[in-house]
Amino acid sequence: MSSSDHFWTGTAVVTGAGSGLGAAMADRFAEAGMSIVALDIDGERAEQQAQAVRDRGGRAIAMRVDVADPAALEQAVAAVREEFGGCNVLCANVGVQQFGAIDKLTENDWRWVLDVNVLGVVHTVRAFLPLLRKSEGVRRVVVTASSSVLVPGVRMAAYIASKYAVMGYGETLRMELAPEDIGVSVFFPAGMRSRHLESSRLARPAELGPSVLAREDIDVMMASRKVDTAEHVATPEHATRNLLAELAANERFIVSHGAYRDELVARCDDLIAAVDRAQRA
Ligand SMILES: NC(=O)c1ccc[n+]([C@@H]2O[C@H](COP(=O)([O-])OP(=O)(O)OC[C@H]3O[C@@H](n4cnc5c(N)ncnc54)[C@H](O)[C@@H]3O)[C@@H](O)[C@H]2O)c1
């Protein structure tokens, strides 16, 4: 438990809670005393996560929800209202990965990644916002972007474009909800040992054709981002160790781990230099 735990009351809803980062987030909020709603396209894994919370004495329910399906999210909202009466923390966390060079990514790859990663976040927030607005106590939304937004790499253009959109959406949402005292943070996890590639493959709708995963794409991507040290890859538990404290402080951006500082500074310097050149032009 952290010193900010007394702060967390009510219900935390987490999408993608059946695995990895979402499961770790659910565990953190459960430890802090919140009721948990575990949503995932893999209903069995979501239920296992909810059961694990209940086994430790917490309160939790699970539902199978595809975040690309607004009607399924509306059903989840009704279930949460019925079971717990409110929503205080919303983690729009689902994201799928499809590696591939720019000329190899198909139209279906793009549509699927944008549909789940971008519209999935939009649908999730749109569905739960009325309940969040009515809930008493602390209210927070966290949207999961990626360290690849801070320091891009090759062979994942669809994924990176989608996570830039998540960041833009999250920042706009933060400004729009600030007058209502609902905090919004953009979360940038770095590499994690999770089931991301496997669960992405399983979650891809069959009608889009199979997800192609080439080891070479991963190697070339990692080399382009210099993500070859232990500092860049962590467990989801480690990646969430600072999450509640950052959310309690209503930080605009939350970084989990990773050694990207120098690359990020160089990138920001380039952007500021462009602004300066424009002023002199
Ligand atoms: N793993 C990494 O290295 C990494 C790095 C940066 C950011 N992220 C981001 O972190 C988030 C969580 O990823 P993770 O590593 O925990 O992966 P994970 O595979 O362990 O968990 C993702 C969960 O999302 C579920 N899911 C997939 N499509 C869904 C859909 N349409 N509707 C509902 N649920 C769906 C999966 O079934 C799975 O349980 C994602 O947004 C991902 O893009 C991951």
The ligand as a MOL file (V3000), in Angstrom:
LIG
                    3D

  0  0  0     0  0            999 V3000
M  V30 BEGIN CTAB
M  V30 COUNTS 44 48 0 0 0
M  V30 BEGIN ATOM
M  V30 1 N 3.8270 -4.8770 -23.9230 0
M  V30 2 C 4.5200 -3.7860 -24.2280 0
M  V30 3 O 5.7390 -3.8390 -24.4240 0
M  V30 4 C 3.8060 -2.4410 -24.3200 0
M  V30 5 C 4.5920 -1.2770 -24.4290 0
M  V30 6 C 3.9630 -0.0370 -24.5030 0
M  V30 7 C 2.5910 0.0350 -24.4550 0
M  V30 8 N 1.8350 -1.1160 -24.3330 0 CHG=1
M  V30 9 C 0.3880 -0.9620 -24.2790 0
M  V30 10 O -0.0750 -1.4300 -23.0240 0
M  V30 11 C -1.4300 -1.8760 -23.1560 0
M  V30 12 C -1.5630 -3.2550 -22.5580 0
M  V30 13 O -0.7280 -4.1580 -23.2620 0
M  V30 14 P -0.0770 -5.4350 -22.5590 0
M  V30 15 O 1.3650 -5.4280 -22.8730 0
M  V30 16 O -0.5300 -5.5140 -21.1630 0 CHG=-1
M  V30 17 O -0.7200 -6.6200 -23.4400 0
M  V30 18 P -1.5270 -7.9270 -23.0130 0
M  V30 19 O -1.7020 -8.7080 -24.2470 0
M  V30 20 O -0.8500 -8.6140 -21.8810 0
M  V30 21 O -2.9490 -7.3700 -22.5530 0
M  V30 22 C -3.8270 -6.7890 -23.4670 0
M  V30 23 C -5.2260 -7.3190 -23.2180 0
M  V30 24 O -6.1270 -6.6480 -24.1250 0
M  V30 25 C -7.0780 -7.5880 -24.5750 0
M  V30 26 N -7.6680 -7.1370 -25.8330 0
M  V30 27 C -7.1230 -7.1540 -27.0760 0
M  V30 28 N -7.9910 -6.6740 -27.9690 0
M  V30 29 C -9.1080 -6.3320 -27.2870 0
M  V30 30 C -10.3530 -5.7610 -27.6530 0
M  V30 31 N -10.6450 -5.4740 -28.9370 0
M  V30 32 N -11.2730 -5.5150 -26.6890 0
M  V30 33 C -11.0100 -5.8230 -25.3880 0
M  V30 34 N -9.8560 -6.3860 -24.9820 0
M  V30 35 C -8.9070 -6.6210 -25.9200 0
M  V30 36 C -6.3100 -8.8780 -24.7040 0
M  V30 37 O -7.1710 -10.0090 -24.6880 0
M  V30 38 C -5.3780 -8.8130 -23.4980 0
M  V30 39 O -5.9250 -9.4660 -22.3770 0
M  V30 40 C -1.7600 -1.7950 -24.6430 0
M  V30 41 O -2.4270 -0.5760 -24.9290 0
M  V30 42 C -0.3840 -1.7710 -25.2930 0
M  V30 43 O -0.4120 -1.1830 -26.5650 0
M  V30 44 C 2.4140 -2.3490 -24.2600 0
M  V30 END ATOM
M  V30 BEGIN BOND
M  V30 1 1 1 2
M  V30 2 2 2 3
M  V30 3 1 2 4
M  V30 4 1 4 5
M  V30 5 2 4 44
M  V30 6 2 5 6
M  V30 7 1 6 7
M  V30 8 2 7 8
M  V30 9 1 8 9
M  V30 10 1 8 44
M  V30 11 1 9 10
M  V30 12 1 9 42
M  V30 13 1 10 11
M  V30 14 1 11 12
M  V30 15 1 11 40
M  V30 16 1 12 13
M  V30 17 1 13 14
M  V30 18 2 14 15
M  V30 19 1 14 16
M  V30 20 1 14 17
M  V30 21 1 17 18
M  V30 22 2 18 19
M  V30 23 1 18 20
M  V30 24 1 18 21
M  V30 25 1 21 22
M  V30 26 1 22 23
M  V30 27 1 23 24
M  V30 28 1 23 38
M  V30 29 1 24 25
M  V30 30 1 25 26
M  V30 31 1 25 36
M  V30 32 1 26 27
M  V30 33 1 26 35
M  V30 34 2 27 28
M  V30 35 1 28 29
M  V30 36 1 29 30
M  V30 37 2 29 35
M  V30 38 1 30 31
M  V30 39 2 30 32
M  V30 40 1 32 33
M  V30 41 2 33 34
M  V30 42 1 34 35
M  V30 43 1 36 37
M  V30 44 1 36 38
M  V30 45 1 38 39
M  V30 46 1 40 41
M  V30 47 1 40 42
M  V30 48 1 42 43
M  V30 END BOND
M  V30 END CTAB
M  END
